[in-house]
Structures are given as structure tokens and as C-alpha cells.
Amino acid sequence: MRTEIQYCVDAKGNKTSVIVPYQDWEKLNNRYKLLQKKVRLLDGIQDAVKEVKEARKSGKKLQTLSEFINESRG
């Protein structure tokens, strides 16, 4: 990425916004979207691990992968 970043400041000299070249913004925005997807996936895995641990403690029977796949086909 280029480093043609500009900062806007208020009357006190505090940075209030940033101006970046559009191509850089597109790259950053695409990277951000990919990272959001990764976070959602990892959160889902974390939730699933918690659910399995809780089910094991309580003796609850969980759906197998085969059952899940067959359910989604039908």
C-alpha cells in the first residue's frame, strides 16, 4: 500500500478522520471483510466446543456429523 495518508484535525489539533487513497481503502476493506468472516467462523467453532463440553457434562446426546449431513439433504 502507498503511504499517502492524510489526517484531518480539529481546532485543538486532535485527529478526527483519515483520508486514504481509494485503492488502499478497497484493499483494507476487503481484508476487513475476510477477517470478519474468519472471526465468525472461529466464534462458531468456539460455541460448538462449548456445546460439546456442556453436553458431555450433562450426558446429553448430540447429533452426529452423519445425522447432520443427512438432515440437511432431506
C-alpha positions in Angstrom: 0.0 0.0 0.0 1.1 3.5 -0.6 1.5 5.8 2.4 -0.4 8.9 1.0 -2.4 9.1 4.2 -3.8 12.4 5.3 -5.2 13.3 8.7 -7.9 15.8 9.4 -7.7 17.6 12.7 -10.0 19.7 14.8 -9.2 23.2 16.1 -7.3 21.6 19.1 -5.1 19.5 16.8 -6.9 16.2 17.6 -7.1 13.8 14.7 -10.8 13.4 13.7 -10.6 11.5 10.4 -8.2 9.9 7.9 -8.1 10.2 4.1 -6.5 7.2 2.3 -6.2 6.6 -1.4 -9.2 4.8 -2.8 -7.2 1.7 -3.9 -5.8 1.4 -0.4 -9.2 1.7 1.1 -10.5 -1.1 -1.2 -7.6 -3.4 -0.1 -8.2 -2.5 3.6 -12.0 -3.0 3.3 -11.6 -6.4 1.5 -9.1 -7.5 4.2 -11.5 -6.4 6.9 -14.4 -8.4 5.3 -12.2 -11.5 5.2 -11.2 -11.1 8.8 -14.9 -10.7 9.8 -15.7 -14.0 8.1 -12.8 -15.6 9.9 -13.9 -14.3 13.3 -17.5 -15.5 12.7 -16.1 -19.0 11.8 -13.9 -19.1 14.8 -16.7 -17.9 17.1 -18.9 -20.7 15.7 -16.2 -23.3 16.4 -15.8 -21.9 19.9 -19.5 -22.1 20.6 -19.6 -25.7 19.2 -16.8 -26.7 21.5 -18.6 -25.2 24.5 -21.8 -27.0 23.5 -20.0 -30.4 23.3 -18.3 -29.9 26.7 -21.7 -29.0 28.3 -23.4 -31.9 26.6 -20.7 -34.3 27.9 -21.0 -33.0 31.4 -24.8 -33.3 31.4 -24.9 -36.6 29.4 -27.0 -35.0 26.6 -26.8 -36.9 23.3 -25.6 -34.8 20.5 -26.3 -35.1 16.8 -23.5 -36.9 14.8 -22.0 -35.4 11.7 -23.7 -38.1 9.6 -27.0 -37.2 11.1 -26.5 -33.6 10.5 -25.5 -34.2 6.8 -28.4 -36.5 6.2 -30.8 -34.0 7.9 -29.6 -31.2 5.6 -30.2 -33.3 2.5 -33.7 -34.2 3.3 
